[in-house]
Amino acid sequence: MNVKRRITDFVLLALEKSIDGYIRFEDFAYHHYSYHYGIPELKKSALSQALKRLRKDGLIELVSDEKLAYRITDKGKEKAVLASLKFDDNKWDGKWRLVIFDVPEKRRRARDLLRSKLKQWGFVYFQQSVWGTKKNCTKALRDFIKSVGIEDWVMVVESDNLSRSH
């Protein structure tokens, strides 16, 4: 992954994980290491360019010009889910994340969107409405499901005991 894209994804993830989804530019520039994903040396110019790209793409918005505070948009939250899957470079923790759903026909578009996103994010198809991944993405996945408004029909399960009998 190129450095520009990595910094951009890093900023999105930091915003997504922050309280109320906003961060002051100055705090982030000087304390970026405390936002977990650890880019060793983050130059202010690179951060500034990443913020500019994110604003241009509609993924973040400026909350306060005076304090240089930014907030993640709904479009940015969706993109952050994908970014969190990319950043998940850790070894497998032995747990599967399963998505089990039964979204009614009246919400077909939301169901199709969920299926499409699961494919895009690299989930494994087990059967019609059961998908799984080894990536640790439960929180981001639940946030996405809630943002689409289908949490009543979707269950996300973490399990370290999964087997398929043939």
GUKOLPA-743589 format. One record per residue (C-alpha): residue number from 1; residue in three letters; z, y, x. Coordinates in steps of 0.001 Angstrom, whole numbers. Each point is the difference from the previous one (the first is absolute). Layout:
residues N
pos, code, z, y, x
NUM, ALA, Z, Y, X
...
This chain:
residues 166
pos, code, z, y, x
1, MET, 0, 0, 0
2, ASN, -896, 3377, 1474
3, VAL, 2743, 2481, 852
4, LYS, -1034, 2602, -2613
5, ARG, 72, -2544, -2829
6, ARG, 3305, -1423, 1269
7, ILE, 1666, 3433, 17
8, THR, -1406, 797, -3455
9, ASP, 1315, -3293, -1405
10, PHE, 3312, 578, 1779
11, VAL, 429, 3401, -1678
12, LEU, -838, -1495, -3405
13, LEU, 2558, -2764, 454
14, ALA, 2684, 2418, 1126
15, LEU, -616, 2138, -3090
16, GLU, -1, -3051, -2253
17, LYS, 3330, -1175, 1410
18, SER, 1664, 3406, -41
19, ILE, 2241, 1196, -2803
20, ASP, -2056, 1718, -2706
21, GLY, -3126, -625, 2091
22, TYR, 122, 3161, 2067
23, ILE, 650, 909, 3626
24, ARG, 252, 3261, 1897
25, PHE, -2693, 135, 2700
26, GLU, 2430, 1258, 2660
27, ASP, 2519, -2796, -616
28, PHE, -2720, -2627, 104
29, ALA, -1582, 1426, 3163
30, TYR, 3266, -93, 1956
31, HIS, 1587, -3140, -1490
32, HIS, -2985, -2218, -823
33, TYR, 1581, -2975, 1785
34, SER, 2681, -154, -2702
35, TYR, -2611, -758, -2665
36, HIS, -153, -3656, 1118
37, TYR, -3651, -660, 919
38, GLY, 363, 1461, 3488
39, ILE, -3010, 1705, 1450
40, PRO, 1305, 516, 3568
41, GLU, -1135, 3566, 609
42, LEU, -1064, 2053, -2995
43, LYS, -1589, 3283, 979
44, LYS, 266, 2872, -2469
45, SER, -3767, 529, 129
46, ALA, -682, -3632, -975
47, LEU, 2532, 221, -2816
48, SER, -1519, 3272, -1197
49, GLN, -3471, -1574, -103
50, ALA, 1344, -3031, -1887
51, LEU, 1640, 2272, -2579
52, LYS, -3246, 1949, -356
53, ARG, -1952, -3250, -623
54, LEU, 2558, -1214, -2526
55, ARG, -99, 3307, -1928
56, LYS, -3806, 34, 27
57, ASP, -54, -3546, -1422
58, GLY, 2525, 924, -2723
59, LEU, 2648, -2412, 1303
60, ILE, 2668, 2642, 627
61, GLU, 684, 3518, -1221
62, LEU, 1781, 2967, 1512
63, VAL, 3295, 631, -1815
64, SER, 1210, 3009, 1967
65, ASP, -2146, 2128, 2265
66, GLU, 3112, 1703, 1346
67, LYS, 1732, -3260, 1004
68, LEU, -3242, -1956, 626
69, ALA, 1181, -2761, -2346
70, TYR, -2440, -2646, -1245
71, ARG, 171, -2451, -2908
72, ILE, -1973, -3187, -538
73, THR, -2269, -124, -3072
74, ASP, -521, -2989, -2295
75, LYS, -3297, -661, 1752
76, GLY, 1895, 127, 3312
77, LYS, 2604, -2507, -1233
78, GLU, -2750, -2499, -782
79, LYS, -1519, 527, 3441
80, ALA, 3474, -447, 1552
81, VAL, 192, -3529, -1420
82, LEU, -3131, -925, 1925
83, ALA, 1302, 1776, 3110
84, SER, 3286, -1929, -185
85, LEU, -1945, -3249, -14
86, LYS, -1932, 1123, 3092
87, PHE, 3194, 985, 1826
88, ASP, 1637, -3347, -706
89, ASP, -546, -1347, 3528
90, ASN, 3311, -1849, 120
91, LYS, 191, -3747, 175
92, TRP, 190, -1765, -3333
93, ASP, 3588, -31, -1256
94, GLY, -515, -3340, -1768
95, LYS, -207, 1534, -3478
96, TRP, -2936, 36, -2367
97, ARG, -432, 2934, -2359
98, LEU, -1397, -1262, -3294
99, VAL, -1521, 2066, -2768
100, ILE, 24, -1703, -3387
101, PHE, -1484, 1869, -2918
102, ASP, -991, -277, -3644
103, VAL, -1401, 3424, -839
104, PRO, -1206, 197, -3638
105, GLU, -3664, 476, -914
106, LYS, 665, 3561, -1198
107, ARG, 856, 842, 3636
108, ARG, -3024, -1815, 1451
109, ARG, -976, 2892, 2310
110, ALA, 3472, 72, 1556
111, ARG, -83, -3803, 412
112, ASP, -3428, 182, 1650
113, LEU, 1247, 2784, 2282
114, LEU, 2989, -2131, 1025
115, ARG, -2234, -2999, 779
116, SER, -2387, 2202, 1963
117, LYS, 2826, 1515, 2050
118, LEU, 1545, -3401, 724
119, LYS, -3355, -1179, 1386
120, GLN, -406, 3196, 2016
121, TRP, 3506, -375, 1457
122, GLY, -682, -3554, 1156
123, PHE, 2045, -1943, -2545
124, VAL, -742, -3718, -413
125, TYR, -1167, -1209, -3409
126, PHE, 2143, -2933, -1213
127, GLN, -1116, -132, -3623
128, GLN, -1215, 2304, -2784
129, SER, 2942, 2400, 3
130, VAL, 1938, -1024, 3100
131, TRP, -663, 1575, 3406
132, GLY, 1978, -69, 3235
133, THR, 310, 1503, 3460
134, LYS, 2128, -493, 3094
135, LYS, 131, 3767, 588
136, ASN, 3258, 1810, -684
137, CYS, -1259, 2416, -2642
138, THR, 2311, -563, -2982
139, LYS, 1217, 3583, -422
140, ALA, -3450, 1544, 390
141, LEU, -1452, -2579, -2372
142, ARG, 2661, 637, -2652
143, ASP, -566, 3756, 331
144, PHE, -3736, -495, -528
145, ILE, 571, -2224, -3057
146, LYS, 2337, 2607, -1473
147, SER, -2488, 2814, 677
148, VAL, -2682, -1936, -1915
149, GLY, 2464, -521, -2882
150, ILE, -142, -3802, -178
151, GLU, 3486, -897, 1226
152, ASP, 819, -1662, -3358
153, TRP, -2657, -2665, 629
154, VAL, 187, -498, 3780
155, MET, 2622, -1796, 2056
156, VAL, 289, 293, 3790
157, VAL, 1955, -2846, 1601
158, GLU, 1099, -542, 3602
159, SER, 495, -3645, 950
160, ASP, 547, -1978, 3158
161, ASN, -509, -3270, -1870
162, LEU, -3603, -376, -1098
163, SER, -2061, -3151, -36
164, ARG, -3165, -1169, -1689
165, SER, -238, -3591, -1096
166, HIS, -3507, -1411, -54
